């Protein structure tokens, strides 16, 4: 089945990424994740040299000109080492849709993004807004030639280390000039790397995993940005912030499925190695039927998720509608990853519950995949709505 999707070029991309993770990512993850250290800039630079930030960027903008399939292929390998490293490549975005900027600025910053040298923090959620993005209340008010941002945001990963924040906010722009911007819109808040923007305060949220970078709650209080720092183009055919975000989330969900598969595969491979080394009752535990069957089930579930991911990525790359399928693969792969990493930890026993083995990292991070980019419950809602139509509500 895999050969139906895997060309010679894709095999080469996969092999190179696997070797890169083995030599560059996993040793750093094993060193830094236990102490909650940050992803080193030196690793980001190496990833930039490999082209991993610009996989989907057109060659004319400094990218590799490849598709969602290759993006997910590399993501699985990176997540096998450290999910945070697999996640940071998603922080590179084309800035060609910032219509108010001159073309030379858009091209320059997009090319830098493709090299991993100009990365975003995406700010969607709010303290009282998680899955229901239509309820976003953070406001952008047009004041002359500037937008004034006011409101609170939550779960903004990389807010300090990014070069800009892409913010989803509700436009409050009275008067004829502001009518064209009404609704939810995406804004670009340029800032100095390592700091929060002027007019924005924040603090890191203590997490149980997803280490390597910080996740923030943010408070915008009169943060001013130029009028032209608003996304006016996008896959929805305009500047509609909600539609653009939903369309972006389809690829993000395939990306999360790839991260889930990478985590599960890492846990499986580590559990296999341990099962050969660990001797009980005079034999390696890999001889025990329960261990063998558990590993077999884990491998089957990983492969099922991978094949579904390949199918969904192919749909996207051939321009076919895939919102239901994107939710299916995100739901299945993330649920699978939690089960598989938990089973791997069980195989390692007490050793798995220590920071001496990477399986606890895979287990912690796998749990998050059921929450971000839309919870498992939201994915089931999307799938069921496509199958059955919207639920009937009785007033």
C-alpha positions in Angstrom: 0.0 0.0 0.0 2.7 2.4 0.9 4.3 2.1 -2.5 1.1 3.4 -4.0 2.1 6.8 -2.5 5.9 6.6 -2.1 7.9 7.7 -5.1 11.7 7.5 -5.3 11.9 11.1 -4.4 9.7 10.7 -1.4 11.7 7.8 -0.2 14.8 9.9 -0.4 13.2 12.8 1.5 12.1 10.4 4.2 15.5 8.7 4.5 17.4 12.0 4.7 14.9 13.3 7.3 15.2 10.1 9.4 19.0 10.4 9.4 18.8 14.1 10.3 16.5 13.3 13.3 18.8 10.5 14.5 21.9 12.6 14.4 20.6 16.1 15.2 17.2 16.1 16.8 16.9 13.2 19.2 20.2 13.8 21.1 19.1 17.4 21.7 15.6 16.4 22.7 17.0 13.8 25.2 19.2 16.5 26.7 16.9 19.5 26.8 13.3 18.2 27.2 13.9 16.8 30.7 15.1 20.2 31.9 12.5 22.1 29.8 15.2 23.7 27.7 14.4 25.7 24.5 15.0 24.5 20.9 18.5 25.8 20.1 18.8 28.4 17.4 21.6 26.3 15.9 19.1 23.4 15.3 16.7 25.8 13.7 19.5 27.0 11.4 20.3 23.4 10.4 16.6 22.7 9.7 16.6 25.9 7.5 19.5 24.6 5.6 17.6 21.3 5.0 14.7 23.3 3.6 12.2 22.1 6.2 10.6 25.4 6.9 9.9 26.0 3.2 8.6 22.6 2.1 5.3 24.0 0.7 6.7 27.4 -0.4 6.9 27.9 -4.1 10.5 27.8 -5.4 10.2 31.4 -6.5 9.7 32.4 -2.9 12.7 30.3 -1.7 10.9 27.1 -0.9 11.0 23.5 -2.1 7.8 23.7 -4.1 6.4 20.4 -2.6 3.1 19.5 -1.2 1.2 18.6 2.0 2.4 15.0 1.5 6.1 15.8 1.8 5.3 18.2 4.6 3.7 15.4 6.6 6.4 13.0 5.6 9.1 15.2 7.1 6.9 16.0 10.1 6.5 12.4 11.1 10.3 12.0 11.2 10.8 15.2 13.2 8.2 14.2 15.7 9.8 10.9 16.2 12.6 12.9 17.8 10.8 15.8 19.4 7.3 16.9 18.7 8.2 20.6 19.4 10.7 20.5 16.6 8.1 19.0 14.3 5.8 21.8 15.3 8.2 24.7 14.7 8.3 24.2 10.9 4.6 25.2 10.9 5.6 28.7 12.1 6.9 29.5 8.7 4.2 31.2 6.6 4.0 33.0 3.3 3.4 36.7 3.8 2.4 37.3 0.2 -1.2 37.8 1.4 -0.4 40.9 3.4 -1.8 43.1 0.6 -0.9 46.4 2.2 2.8 45.7 2.1 5.0 46.5 -0.9 5.8 43.4 -2.9 9.5 43.6 -2.2 8.8 43.4 1.6 6.4 40.5 1.1 8.9 38.6 -1.0 11.9 39.3 1.3 10.1 38.2 4.5 8.5 35.2 2.8 12.0 34.1 1.6 13.3 34.5 5.1 10.4 32.5 6.4 11.3 29.7 4.0 14.8 29.6 5.6 13.3 29.6 9.1 14.6 33.1 9.7 11.2 34.8 10.1 8.8 32.8 12.1 5.3 33.4 13.5 3.4 32.8 16.7 -0.2 32.2 16.0 -2.7 33.7 18.4 -6.3 32.4 18.0 -7.6 31.2 21.4 -8.7 33.4 24.3 -9.4 32.7 28.0 -13.1 32.0 27.3 -12.7 30.9 23.6 -11.2 27.6 22.6 -13.0 25.6 19.9 -15.6 28.3 19.1 -13.4 30.8 17.2 -16.5 32.7 16.1 -16.7 34.0 19.7 -13.3 35.7 19.5 -13.7 39.1 21.3 -10.2 40.6 21.1 -10.7 43.8 19.2 -8.9 45.8 16.6 -10.0 49.4 16.2 -8.9 51.5 13.3 -7.5 54.8 14.5 -6.3 56.9 11.5 -3.4 54.9 9.9 -3.1 52.4 12.8 -5.0 49.5 14.3 -5.3 49.5 18.0 -5.4 46.0 19.5 -7.1 45.4 22.9 -8.1 42.1 24.5 -6.7 38.9 26.0 -5.3 35.8 24.2 -4.4 32.4 25.5 -2.3 29.4 24.3 0.0 31.5 22.1 3.1 29.3 21.7 6.4 30.9 20.8 5.0 34.5 21.4 8.4 35.5 22.8 10.8 33.8 20.3 8.8 34.6 17.1 9.5 37.4 14.7 5.8 38.4 14.5 2.4 37.4 16.0 -0.4 36.5 13.6 -3.5 37.5 15.5 -7.1 36.7 15.0 -9.2 39.7 16.2 -12.7 41.2 15.7 -12.7 44.5 13.9 -14.5 47.3 15.5 -14.1 50.0 12.8 -17.0 52.4 12.7 -17.5 54.8 9.8 -17.3 54.3 6.0 -13.6 53.7 6.1 -13.9 50.8 8.4 -16.8 48.9 6.9 -14.6 47.0 4.5 -12.7 45.4 7.4 -15.7 44.2 9.4 -15.8 40.8 11.0 -12.9 38.6 12.1 -9.6 39.4 10.5 -6.0 38.2 10.7 -3.4 40.8 11.7 0.4 40.8 11.6 2.1 42.2 14.7 5.8 42.7 13.9 8.1 42.6 16.8 11.6 42.1 18.0 12.6 38.5 18.4 12.9 37.5 22.1 10.4 40.2 23.2 6.6 40.8 23.3 5.3 43.7 21.2 4.9 47.1 22.7 1.4 47.4 24.3 1.3 43.6 25.0 2.1 41.9 28.4 2.2 38.2 28.9 3.4 35.3 31.0 4.3 31.7 30.3 1.7 29.1 31.0 3.1 26.1 33.1 2.7 23.0 30.9 3.2 19.3 31.5 4.8 18.9 28.1 5.4 20.4 24.7 8.7 21.7 26.0 11.3 23.4 23.8 9.5 26.7 23.7 7.1 28.7 25.8 3.3 29.0 25.6 1.8 32.4 26.7 -1.3 34.1 27.9 -1.2 37.6 26.4 -2.9 40.9 27.3 -3.1 43.5 24.6 -3.7 47.0 25.9 -3.6 49.6 23.1 -1.0 47.7 21.0 -0.6 49.7 17.8 0.2 48.4 14.4 0.2 50.0 10.9 -3.1 49.9 9.0 -1.5 47.8 6.2 -0.6 44.9 8.6 -3.8 43.0 7.8 -4.1 39.9 5.7 -6.3 40.8 2.8 -5.9 37.7 0.7 -6.0 34.0 1.4 -7.5 30.6 0.5 -11.0 31.9 1.2 -10.7 34.4 -1.6 -10.4 37.4 0.6 -9.6 38.6 4.0 -12.2 36.7 6.0 -10.3 35.8 9.1 -12.6 32.9 10.2 -12.7 31.3 6.7 -8.9 31.6 6.3 -8.3 30.1 9.7 -10.7 27.2 9.1 -9.0 26.4 5.7 -5.5 26.7 7.3 -6.7 24.3 10.1 -7.3 21.5 7.5 -3.6 21.4 6.7 -2.7 21.9 10.4 -4.8 18.8 11.2 -2.9 16.7 8.7 0.2 18.1 10.3 -1.0 17.1 13.7 -1.8 13.6 12.5 1.8 13.3 11.2 3.1 14.5 14.6 0.9 11.9 16.3 2.2 9.1 14.1 5.8 10.2 14.7 5.3 10.2 18.5 3.7 6.7 18.3 6.4 5.3 16.1 9.1 6.6 18.5 7.4 5.0 21.4 6.9 1.7 19.5 10.6 1.6 18.4 11.8 2.3 21.9 9.5 -0.3 23.3 10.8 -2.9 20.8 14.4 -2.2 21.7 13.6 -2.4 25.4 11.7 -5.6 25.1 14.8 -7.3 23.6 17.0 -5.9 26.4 14.8 -6.5 29.5 15.1 -10.0 30.8 12.5 -11.5 33.2 12.2 -15.1 34.4 15.3 -15.9 32.3 14.1 -14.7 28.9 13.7 -11.3 27.2 10.2 -9.9 27.7 9.9 -9.9 23.9 9.3 -13.6 24.2 6.1 -13.1 26.2 2.9 -13.4 24.1 1.3 -10.4 25.8 4.3 -8.2 24.9 4.4 -9.5 21.3 0.7 -9.0 20.8 0.8 -5.5 22.3 3.6 -4.5 20.0 1.8 -6.0 17.0 -1.4 -4.0 17.8 0.6 -0.8 18.2 2.3 -1.3 14.8 -1.0 -2.0 13.1 -2.6 1.1 14.5 0.3 3.3 13.5 0.3 1.9 9.9 -3.5 2.4 9.7 -3.1 6.1 10.7 -0.2 6.6 8.3 -2.2 5.2 5.3 -5.1 7.5 6.1 -2.7 10.4 6.4 -1.2 9.7 3.0 -4.7 9.6 1.5 -5.7 12.9 3.1 -2.5 14.6 2.0 -3.0 13.3 -1.5 -6.5 14.7 -1.6 -5.2 18.1 -0.5 -2.3 18.1 -3.0 -4.7 17.3 -5.9 -7.1 20.1 -5.0 -9.9 17.9 -3.7 -12.1 18.9 -0.8 -10.8 17.2 2.4 -12.3 18.9 5.4 -14.1 15.8 6.7 -11.1 13.6 5.9 -8.7 16.0 7.7 -10.8 15.7 10.8 -10.9 12.0 10.5 -7.1 11.6 10.3 -6.6 14.1 13.1 -9.0 12.3 15.4 -7.8 8.8 14.6 -4.1 9.5 14.7 -4.2 11.5 17.9 -6.4 9.0 19.7 -4.1 6.2 18.4 -1.0 8.1 19.6 -2.2 8.3 23.2 -3.0 4.6 23.2 0.2 3.5 21.6 2.5 5.7 23.8 0.7 4.5 26.9 1.2 0.9 25.9 4.8 1.6 25.2 5.2 3.1 28.7 3.6 0.0 30.1 6.1 -2.3 28.3 8.9 -0.3 29.9 7.2 -0.6 33.3 8.8 1.5 36.0 11.6 2.5 33.7 9.0 4.2 31.4 7.8 6.4 34.3 11.2 8.0 34.5 12.9 10.7 32.5 15.7 8.2 31.7 13.7 7.1 28.7 12.1 9.1 25.9 8.8 7.2 26.1 7.5 9.5 28.8 8.1 12.5 26.5 6.2 10.8 23.7 3.4 9.9 26.1 3.1 13.5 27.4 3.2 15.1 24.0 0.8 12.6 22.5 -1.8 13.6 25.0 -1.7 17.1 23.7 -2.5 16.1 20.1 -6.0 15.3 21.2 -6.5 18.9 22.2 -4.8 21.4 19.9 -5.8 22.1 16.3 -9.4 21.2 17.4 -10.1 18.7 20.1 -11.1 15.1 19.4 -14.7 16.1 20.2 -14.6 18.9 17.7 -13.3 16.5 15.0 -16.2 14.1 15.7 -18.6 17.0 15.5 -17.2 18.0 12.1 -17.3 14.4 10.8 -20.9 13.7 12.0 -22.2 17.1 10.6 -20.8 16.2 7.2 -22.4 12.7 7.4 -25.7 13.6 9.0 -26.2 17.4 8.5 -26.4 19.8 11.3 -28.3 18.6 14.4 -32.0 19.5 14.7 -32.6 21.9 17.5 -35.9 22.2 19.2 -36.6 25.6 20.7 
